[in-house]
């Protein structure tokens, strides 16, 4: 059972966190280009893979159930929840940018959303890397 949980945890991490990171990091470029078709696609991708990323958390908790009191797991779970909240904010900003760019008003250029999405997606990426380091060096051999 432990091996199955490990494979599911790693599979969800690889196939959910990578695409959601790529989608959020690419969004500011296409906001600046005002490409609504790609923005709709990136928003849908962000939403689908962010929901799938919950599997990483669930299978990680199930896998580490015997070690939940360890600091590396507590910190990792807390950081994951922070990243999830930041992804919700990125999702909201993507919706706002699509709405703003869909207007015919030339003054609306979604600069606020561009900067916030770029910043938050970078923070989320750093959080994923910190969690990876904690999982590699903190986990029992």
C-alpha positions in Angstrom: 0.0 0.0 0.0 2.8 2.4 0.8 4.4 1.9 -2.6 1.0 2.6 -4.3 0.6 5.8 -2.3 4.1 6.9 -3.1 3.5 6.3 -6.9 0.3 8.3 -6.7 1.9 11.1 -4.8 4.8 11.4 -7.2 2.5 11.0 -10.2 0.2 13.8 -9.1 3.2 15.9 -8.3 4.8 15.5 -11.7 1.6 15.6 -13.8 -0.2 18.4 -11.9 2.3 20.8 -10.4 4.4 21.1 -13.6 1.5 22.1 -15.9 -0.1 24.5 -13.3 3.3 26.2 -12.8 3.8 26.5 -16.6 0.3 27.9 -17.1 0.6 30.5 -14.4 4.1 31.6 -15.3 3.0 32.0 -19.0 -0.1 34.0 -18.3 1.6 37.5 -17.9 3.2 37.2 -21.4 -0.1 36.6 -23.0 -1.8 39.3 -21.0 0.8 41.8 -22.4 0.1 40.4 -25.9 -3.6 40.7 -25.3 -4.2 37.2 -26.7 -7.6 36.3 -25.2 -7.8 32.8 -26.8 -4.5 31.7 -25.2 -5.6 33.4 -21.9 -8.8 31.4 -21.9 -6.8 28.2 -22.4 -4.3 29.1 -19.7 -7.1 29.9 -17.3 -8.7 26.5 -17.9 -5.4 24.8 -17.6 -4.6 26.5 -14.3 -8.0 25.6 -12.9 -7.9 21.9 -14.0 -4.3 21.3 -12.8 -4.7 23.3 -9.6 -7.7 21.0 -8.7 -5.6 18.0 -9.6 -2.8 19.3 -7.4 -5.0 18.5 -4.4 -4.2 14.9 -5.1 -0.5 15.6 -4.3 -1.6 16.8 -0.9 -4.1 14.0 -0.2 -1.7 11.2 -1.2 1.2 12.9 0.7 -0.8 13.1 3.9 -1.8 9.4 3.5 1.7 8.4 2.7 3.2 10.3 5.7 0.5 9.4 8.2 3.0 7.9 10.5 5.2 11.0 10.4 2.7 13.9 10.6 4.3 15.2 13.8 7.7 15.7 12.0 8.6 19.4 11.3 9.4 18.8 7.7 5.9 17.5 7.0 4.2 20.2 9.0 6.1 22.9 7.2 5.5 21.2 3.8 1.8 20.9 4.4 1.5 24.5 5.5 3.5 25.7 2.5 1.3 23.6 0.2 -1.9 25.3 1.6 -0.3 28.7 1.2 0.5 27.8 -2.5 -3.1 26.6 -3.0 -4.4 29.9 -1.7 -2.1 31.8 -4.0 -3.3 29.8 -6.9 -6.9 30.8 -6.1 -5.8 34.4 -6.2 -4.0 33.8 -9.5 -7.1 32.2 -10.9 -9.2 35.2 -9.8 -6.7 37.5 -11.5 -6.7 35.5 -14.7 -10.5 35.9 -14.8 -10.2 39.6 -14.2 -7.5 40.0 -16.9 -9.7 38.2 -19.4 -12.7 40.4 -18.5 -10.6 43.6 -18.7 -9.0 42.7 -22.0 -12.3 41.7 -23.4 -13.5 45.3 -23.0 -13.1 47.6 -25.9 -11.6 50.3 -23.6 -8.0 50.9 -24.7 -7.1 52.2 -21.2 -7.6 48.8 -19.6 -4.5 46.8 -20.1 -4.6 44.5 -17.1 -1.2 45.7 -15.8 -2.2 45.2 -12.2 -3.1 41.6 -12.9 0.0 41.0 -15.0 2.3 42.0 -12.1 0.3 40.2 -9.5 0.1 37.0 -11.5 3.8 37.1 -12.2 4.7 37.7 -8.6 2.4 35.1 -7.1 3.2 32.4 -9.7 6.9 32.9 -8.9 6.2 32.6 -5.2 4.2 29.4 -5.8 7.1 28.0 -7.9 9.5 28.7 -5.0 7.2 27.1 -2.6 7.1 23.9 -4.7 10.9 23.9 -4.7 11.1 24.4 -1.0 8.7 21.5 -0.5 10.8 19.3 -2.7 13.9 20.1 -0.7 12.0 19.3 2.5 10.7 16.0 1.1 14.1 14.9 -0.1 16.2 15.9 3.0 13.6 15.6 5.7 12.0 12.3 4.9 13.1 9.0 6.5 15.3 6.9 4.3 
